[in-house]
Structure formats: structure tokens, C-alpha cells
Amino acid sequence: MAINKINLNLAQEIVKAVKEVVDKDINFIDINGIIIGSTDKNRLNTFHQAGYKAIKTLNNITVGDNDEYEGSKKGINYPIKINKTAVGAIGITGEPSEISKFGFLVTKITEIFIKEQQLNYKHEADKQRINYVVKSLIYDDVEDKLEIEDILKEFNISINQKFAVVIMKINRNHSVSDLEIIENDIKKVFDTMGNIFKIYIYPNEFIALVNEERYKKLKTVYSDTLKKYKDNLSGGVGQLKGLYETHKSYQEARIALKYSTKNNKILTYIDSLNLEIILESIDTQMKNQYIEKILKSLDESEISLLENYYKNDMSLKQTAQDLYIHKNTLQYKLEKINQKCKLNPRSFNDSVILYLAITMKRA
């Protein structure tokens, strides 16, 4: 990619990584002053005057008041320089006196991401070339297919086979020594599978491309080596895709990883998910709005009753037995729920609406 052009997917990956470190809202501003990556989706594609000024002046710009610069909030904005040229700016939202300590770390993380993405495979060792291939494929940023295919051929990788993306994420709050142990075991998993196309994404993720043969043996190898880290490690696996569809497998692996993290799973295949695929893809705010709209009139005991009712496939007899109540009492309670929320649990269509809300609430 051109040195003054940052890919939208890369910008979003940068803000995610920085967010993991500083736990503040982060914005990436391009050379035109437009926010192209943000932890606050409402700010995407808006003008950020303070970030634009940081790029033009090559100086850090502090915003002391939300009204001081157009489209800017209180915080600090740092120009990101590659070879002495500004390629964008990274902004941290918060009290300047509190976040200034993160400035050096944030800019270095950002610069590392950008430099890795811009590596020229012709002048780099195998590790950088693998980084180039994997990142180009998973971020859907393939500028020259011949370059990608030439590198794969050098590693005796057929371009006609299918690949699945695997993401392994180490949970936070580990000592340096513990992190090294976990990281080494993750590397062992990939090495055992004979996988050379793996990369490390700072600060805590490993990503690998696995072909069909390795995909089939992944679950056994992964579980045997890493099951002891159940509370400290989560994994997601996308579907097998053609080479230039790998970015879709990457997005699927992200959804599977999100499910693993929420449900304390060591590894989740996207193929094992059904309704969860949709639910994990919905914005959190939208989920909360839906839950509030559907369940606001019901108390916890009524929600629990419905949960049991749907667990038993809407069987009155089995639900009544599980709850140790008479069938008529159950019918009365269901009718009361109908009156309160205007949705009838005995109706299939209404039950779908209720079931989705309860499932989201319990997720």
C-alpha cells in the first residue's frame, strides 16, 4: 500500500489493539483528518480537526475542551510518522493529564502495525514475508496476487487449496513469565500441525491459516496441548475458504472467538454455531434495546419460567414437572406473561421474539 494511505481494516485493528492496552476510546485519523478507525462507531467518517492539525504540524495536539476543535473530544492526538512522513494520527480520549503517560506506547504500537503492513517482501526475511501474506489475506488487502502466489510457491503451498483462519487470544492480566509459557505452547500447537503461516498480533493474539488437512486435526492437537489454559485462553476457527476468500474465514473466526470468550470456551468452530452467529454479530447497543423492548415488563421469575419453557420445547407437561407446579398453574402464569408483554408464549411467532430476547439476555 502507499505510505500515505492506511487501509480501513488496518486502522480498525490498530484501535482495537491500542484499546486493549490503554482501555480508553481510541480514534485513528487519516491524512485528510477523517476518522477511519474508532472504538466509537458513531465517530467513524467524521472530521477530526485536532488530529488533522497533529498530522500537518507533526506535533502532539492536546484538546482541553470538547468545543476547542471541530469534531474533537478532550484528549491527546499524536502524529504517526513513517520515515519522517505523517501517515495519520492516533487520538486517545480522556483527561490529558491522565492519558499523557500512554503517548509513547500508543504511537509505537501504531507504528509497528503500519510498518508491518507495509513491509516489502522482497527485502525481508521469511517471517516478514509470511506476515505480509497472512495480513494481506485476512484484511482483504491483496494489491498484487502474483506477489502473494510467488511467496506461497516458495514455501511449497498450493494456491488451489482451501484455508481456515484460526485466532487464539490470550486473556489479559498475566505475568510476563506466564505469557511466555502460554505463547510457547500456542506456537507448539502450530508447529505440531506443520503450520508455517502464523503471525502474532500485538498484544495478545496469534493468527494462523490452516489447510483442510490441518483443519481436521486442529481440535485434537489444540485440546491436548492447551486445555489447561481454559480460563486464560480463547480460540475461534472460521470455515475453509478459497485463498482469496480467507478474509471471510477471518471474520467468522472473530465471531467464534467472541463466543468462546463470552462462554469460557477453549475453542469454538464457526460451524458449531447456529443462532449464535447472528447474535454475536449484532451490535451490543442494538441487543440491549431489543432486550429492553421485549422483556421490560417481565420480572426475573417470569423470564426464568420462559427459559425453562423453551428449554422443554414449549411442552406444558415437562415444564410443569421441572418447576414442580400444576399444569393449570403454568398456563395461568403464561397467560399473565401474555397480558404483561403483549406476546403470547403459546404462539410460535411470539415465542420466537421472546426466545431471542431471553437468549440475548443470558449471553
C-alpha positions as CSV (number, residue, x, y, z in Angstrom):
1,M,0.0,0.0,0.0
2,A,1.1,3.6,-0.5
3,I,2.9,5.0,2.5
4,N,0.3,7.8,3.0
5,K,-2.7,5.5,2.6
6,I,-3.9,3.4,5.6
7,N,-6.3,0.6,4.9
8,L,-9.6,1.0,6.8
9,N,-9.4,-2.6,8.2
10,L,-5.9,-1.9,9.4
11,A,-7.0,1.3,11.1
12,Q,-9.7,-0.6,13.0
13,E,-7.3,-3.3,14.0
14,I,-4.9,-0.6,15.3
15,V,-7.6,1.0,17.5
16,K,-8.6,-2.4,18.9
17,A,-5.0,-3.2,19.8
18,V,-4.5,0.2,21.5
19,K,-7.8,-0.1,23.3
20,E,-6.6,-3.4,24.8
21,V,-3.6,-1.6,26.3
22,V,-5.0,1.8,27.5
23,D,-8.7,0.9,27.9
24,K,-9.8,4.3,26.5
25,D,-11.7,5.3,23.5
26,I,-9.3,5.5,20.5
27,N,-9.5,7.1,17.1
28,F,-7.3,6.7,14.0
29,I,-7.3,9.8,11.8
30,D,-6.2,9.7,8.2
31,I,-4.1,12.3,6.4
32,N,-7.3,14.2,5.4
33,G,-8.4,14.5,9.0
34,I,-11.1,11.8,8.7
35,I,-11.6,9.2,11.5
36,I,-11.3,5.9,9.7
37,G,-10.9,3.7,12.8
38,S,-12.6,4.1,16.1
39,T,-13.8,2.3,19.2
40,D,-16.8,4.6,19.0
41,K,-18.6,3.7,15.7
42,N,-20.6,6.9,15.8
43,R,-17.4,8.9,15.1
44,L,-16.3,7.0,12.0
45,N,-16.1,9.0,8.8
46,T,-16.3,12.4,10.7
47,F,-13.7,15.2,10.6
48,H,-11.3,15.4,13.5
49,Q,-9.7,18.9,13.5
50,A,-7.2,18.2,16.3
51,G,-5.9,15.0,14.6
52,Y,-5.6,16.8,11.3
53,K,-3.6,19.5,13.0
54,A,-1.3,16.9,14.5
55,I,-0.7,15.4,11.1
56,K,0.0,18.8,9.4
57,T,2.3,20.1,12.2
58,L,3.9,16.8,13.2
59,N,3.2,17.8,16.8
60,N,1.1,16.3,19.6
61,I,-2.1,18.2,19.9
62,T,-3.9,18.3,23.3
63,V,-7.6,19.1,23.4
64,G,-8.6,20.5,26.8
65,D,-12.2,21.2,26.0
66,N,-14.7,19.3,23.8
67,D,-15.5,22.5,21.9
68,E,-11.9,23.5,21.2
69,Y,-11.5,21.7,17.9
70,E,-14.2,20.7,15.4
71,G,-15.2,17.0,15.8
72,S,-12.7,16.5,18.6
73,K,-13.1,15.5,22.2
74,K,-10.9,16.1,25.3
75,G,-7.7,14.1,24.9
76,I,-4.4,13.9,23.1
77,N,-3.7,13.3,19.4
78,Y,-0.3,12.0,18.2
79,P,1.0,12.2,14.7
80,I,2.1,8.8,13.3
81,K,5.3,9.1,11.3
82,I,6.8,6.6,9.0
83,N,10.2,7.6,7.5
84,K,9.6,11.1,8.9
85,T,6.3,11.4,7.0
86,A,3.0,11.6,8.8
87,V,0.6,8.9,7.6
88,G,-2.1,9.6,10.1
89,A,-2.8,10.4,13.8
90,I,-3.9,8.4,16.8
91,G,-6.2,10.0,19.3
92,I,-6.8,9.0,22.9
93,T,-10.0,10.3,24.5
94,G,-9.8,11.3,28.2
95,E,-8.2,13.8,30.6
96,P,-4.9,14.8,29.1
97,S,-3.2,14.7,32.5
98,E,-4.2,11.0,32.9
99,I,-3.5,9.7,29.4
100,S,-0.3,11.5,28.5
101,K,1.7,8.6,30.1
102,F,0.4,6.3,27.3
103,G,1.6,8.5,24.4
104,F,4.9,6.8,23.6
105,L,3.4,3.3,23.9
106,V,0.4,4.1,21.8
107,T,2.4,5.7,18.9
108,K,4.9,2.8,19.0
109,I,2.1,0.2,18.8
110,T,0.6,2.1,15.9
111,E,3.8,2.5,14.0
112,I,4.6,-1.2,14.4
113,F,1.2,-2.2,12.9
114,I,1.7,0.2,10.0
115,K,5.3,-0.8,9.3
116,E,4.4,-4.5,9.4
117,Q,1.6,-3.9,6.9
118,Q,3.9,-2.0,4.6
119,L,6.9,-4.5,4.6
120,N,8.2,-5.2,1.2
121,Y,8.5,-9.0,1.0
122,K,11.4,-8.8,-1.5
123,H,13.7,-7.2,1.2
124,E,12.6,-9.1,4.2
125,A,13.2,-12.5,5.8
126,D,10.7,-15.3,5.8
127,K,8.9,-14.1,8.9
128,Q,8.1,-10.7,7.4
129,R,7.0,-12.3,4.1
130,I,4.6,-14.6,6.0
131,N,3.3,-11.6,7.9
132,Y,2.7,-9.9,4.5
133,V,0.8,-12.8,3.1
134,V,-1.3,-13.6,6.1
135,K,-2.3,-10.0,6.8
136,S,-2.9,-9.2,3.2
137,L,-5.3,-12.2,3.0
138,I,-7.2,-11.8,6.3
139,Y,-7.5,-8.0,6.0
140,D,-8.6,-8.3,2.3
141,D,-5.8,-6.0,1.3
142,V,-4.2,-8.0,-1.6
143,E,-2.8,-5.5,-4.0
144,D,-0.8,-7.9,-6.2
145,K,-1.9,-11.5,-6.4
146,L,1.2,-12.5,-8.3
147,E,3.3,-11.4,-5.3
148,I,1.2,-13.5,-2.9
149,E,1.3,-16.5,-5.1
150,D,5.0,-16.3,-5.7
151,I,5.6,-16.3,-2.0
152,L,3.3,-19.3,-1.5
153,K,5.1,-21.2,-4.2
154,E,8.4,-20.6,-2.5
155,F,7.0,-22.3,0.6
156,N,5.5,-25.1,-1.5
157,I,2.0,-24.0,-0.6
158,S,-0.6,-24.8,-3.3
159,I,-2.8,-21.8,-4.1
160,N,-5.7,-24.1,-5.1
161,Q,-6.4,-25.5,-1.6
162,K,-8.8,-24.1,0.9
163,F,-7.7,-22.4,4.2
164,A,-9.4,-21.7,7.5
165,V,-8.4,-18.9,9.9
166,V,-7.6,-19.7,13.5
167,I,-7.4,-17.0,16.1
168,M,-6.0,-17.7,19.6
169,K,-6.3,-14.9,22.1
170,I,-4.6,-14.8,25.5
171,N,-6.7,-13.2,28.2
172,R,-5.2,-10.2,30.0
173,N,-3.6,-9.9,33.4
174,H,-0.8,-12.4,33.2
175,S,2.7,-12.1,34.4
176,V,5.5,-11.9,31.7
177,S,6.7,-15.4,32.6
178,D,3.1,-16.8,32.3
179,L,2.6,-15.1,29.0
180,E,5.8,-16.6,27.6
181,I,4.7,-20.1,28.7
182,I,1.3,-19.8,27.0
183,E,2.7,-18.2,23.9
184,N,5.3,-21.0,23.6
185,D,2.5,-23.6,23.9
186,I,0.5,-21.9,21.2
187,K,3.5,-22.0,18.9
188,K,3.9,-25.7,19.7
189,V,0.3,-26.3,18.5
190,F,1.0,-24.7,15.2
191,D,4.4,-26.3,14.9
192,T,2.9,-29.8,15.6
193,M,0.4,-29.2,12.8
194,G,3.3,-28.2,10.5
195,N,1.9,-24.8,10.0
196,I,4.3,-22.0,8.9
197,F,1.7,-19.4,8.1
198,K,1.1,-18.0,11.5
199,I,1.6,-14.4,12.9
200,Y,1.5,-12.7,16.2
201,I,-0.8,-9.6,16.6
202,Y,0.3,-7.4,19.5
203,P,-0.6,-7.5,22.3
204,N,-2.2,-11.0,22.8
205,E,-3.3,-12.8,19.6
206,F,-2.0,-15.5,17.4
207,I,-3.5,-16.0,13.9
208,A,-2.8,-18.9,11.6
209,L,-4.0,-20.1,8.2
210,V,-4.7,-23.9,8.2
211,N,-5.4,-26.0,5.2
212,E,-8.0,-28.8,5.1
213,E,-5.7,-31.5,6.4
214,R,-4.6,-29.4,9.4
215,Y,-8.1,-28.1,10.0
216,K,-9.3,-31.7,10.7
217,K,-6.6,-32.4,13.2
218,L,-6.7,-29.0,14.8
219,K,-9.2,-29.8,17.5
220,T,-7.3,-32.8,18.9
221,V,-3.9,-31.1,18.9
222,Y,-5.3,-27.9,20.3
223,S,-7.3,-29.5,23.1
224,D,-4.4,-31.8,24.2
225,T,-1.9,-29.0,24.5
226,L,-3.9,-26.0,25.6
227,K,-6.9,-27.3,27.6
228,K,-5.1,-26.5,30.8
229,Y,-5.4,-22.8,29.9
230,K,-9.2,-22.8,29.7
231,D,-9.6,-19.7,31.9
232,N,-6.8,-17.9,30.2
233,L,-7.1,-18.6,26.5
234,S,-9.9,-18.5,23.9
235,G,-9.9,-19.6,20.3
236,G,-12.1,-19.2,17.2
237,V,-12.0,-21.0,13.9
238,G,-13.6,-19.9,10.6
239,Q,-14.7,-22.1,7.7
240,L,-12.4,-23.4,5.0
241,K,-12.4,-20.9,2.1
242,G,-10.6,-20.4,-1.1
243,L,-7.3,-18.4,-0.9
244,Y,-8.8,-15.0,-1.7
245,E,-11.8,-15.6,0.4
246,T,-9.7,-16.0,3.5
247,H,-10.8,-12.6,4.9
248,K,-14.3,-14.1,5.2
249,S,-13.0,-17.0,7.3
250,Y,-11.2,-14.4,9.4
251,Q,-14.4,-12.6,10.2
252,E,-16.0,-15.9,11.0
253,A,-13.1,-16.7,13.4
254,R,-13.7,-13.4,15.1
255,I,-17.3,-14.2,15.7
256,A,-16.4,-17.7,17.0
257,L,-13.7,-16.1,19.2
258,K,-16.2,-13.7,20.7
259,Y,-18.5,-16.6,21.5
260,S,-15.5,-18.5,23.1
261,T,-14.5,-15.5,25.2
262,K,-18.1,-14.9,26.5
263,N,-18.7,-18.6,27.3
264,N,-15.3,-19.5,28.6
265,K,-14.6,-22.0,25.8
266,I,-11.2,-23.1,24.8
267,L,-12.0,-23.3,21.1
268,T,-15.1,-22.6,19.0
269,Y,-15.6,-23.5,15.4
270,I,-18.0,-21.2,13.5
271,D,-19.6,-24.4,12.1
272,S,-20.7,-25.4,15.6
273,L,-22.7,-22.2,16.0
274,N,-26.2,-21.6,14.7
275,L,-28.3,-18.8,16.2
276,E,-25.1,-17.6,18.0
277,I,-23.7,-16.5,14.6
278,I,-26.4,-13.9,14.3
279,L,-26.4,-12.9,17.9
280,E,-22.7,-12.4,18.1
281,S,-22.8,-10.2,15.0
282,I,-25.3,-7.8,16.4
283,D,-24.1,-4.5,18.0
284,T,-24.3,-4.6,21.8
285,Q,-26.4,-1.4,21.9
286,M,-28.9,-2.9,19.5
287,K,-29.1,-6.1,21.6
288,N,-29.8,-4.1,24.7
289,Q,-32.5,-2.1,23.0
290,Y,-34.2,-5.3,21.9
291,I,-34.0,-6.9,25.3
292,E,-35.4,-3.8,27.0
293,K,-38.3,-3.5,24.5
294,I,-39.3,-7.2,24.8
295,L,-38.7,-8.1,28.4
296,K,-39.1,-4.8,30.3
297,S,-42.5,-5.7,31.7
298,L,-41.4,-9.1,32.9
299,D,-39.7,-9.9,36.2
300,E,-36.8,-12.3,36.6
301,S,-39.0,-15.2,37.8
302,E,-41.2,-14.9,34.7
303,I,-38.1,-14.8,32.4
304,S,-36.7,-17.9,34.2
305,L,-40.1,-19.6,33.7
306,L,-40.0,-18.9,29.9
307,E,-36.4,-20.0,29.8
308,N,-37.4,-23.4,31.2
309,Y,-40.5,-23.5,29.0
310,Y,-38.4,-23.0,25.8
311,K,-35.8,-25.5,27.1
312,N,-38.5,-28.1,27.1
313,D,-39.7,-27.3,23.6
314,M,-42.8,-25.5,24.9
315,S,-44.1,-28.6,26.5
316,L,-46.5,-27.7,29.3
317,K,-46.3,-31.1,30.9
318,Q,-42.5,-31.3,31.0
319,T,-42.1,-27.6,32.1
320,A,-44.7,-28.0,34.9
321,Q,-42.8,-31.1,36.1
322,D,-39.5,-29.3,36.1
323,L,-40.9,-26.4,38.0
324,Y,-42.9,-28.6,40.4
325,I,-46.2,-26.8,39.7
326,H,-49.5,-27.9,38.3
327,K,-50.1,-27.7,34.6
328,N,-53.0,-25.3,35.1
329,T,-50.8,-23.0,37.2
330,L,-48.2,-22.9,34.4
331,Q,-50.9,-22.0,31.9
332,Y,-52.1,-19.2,34.2
333,K,-48.5,-17.9,34.5
334,L,-48.1,-18.0,30.7
335,E,-51.3,-16.1,30.2
336,K,-50.2,-13.5,32.8
337,I,-47.0,-13.0,30.8
338,N,-49.0,-12.6,27.6
339,Q,-51.1,-9.9,29.3
340,K,-48.0,-8.1,30.6
341,C,-45.8,-8.0,27.5
342,K,-48.5,-8.5,24.8
343,L,-46.7,-11.5,23.4
344,N,-48.2,-15.0,23.7
345,P,-45.7,-17.7,24.8
346,R,-48.1,-20.3,23.4
347,S,-47.8,-18.7,19.9
348,F,-44.8,-19.8,17.8
349,N,-44.3,-16.4,16.2
350,D,-44.5,-14.6,19.5
351,S,-42.3,-17.2,21.1
352,V,-39.5,-16.6,18.6
353,I,-39.5,-13.0,19.6
354,L,-39.4,-13.9,23.3
355,Y,-36.8,-16.6,22.9
356,L,-34.4,-14.3,21.0
357,A,-34.6,-11.7,23.8
358,I,-34.0,-14.2,26.5
359,T,-31.1,-15.8,24.6
360,M,-29.5,-12.3,24.2
361,K,-30.1,-11.5,27.8
362,R,-28.4,-14.8,29.0
363,A,-25.5,-14.5,26.6
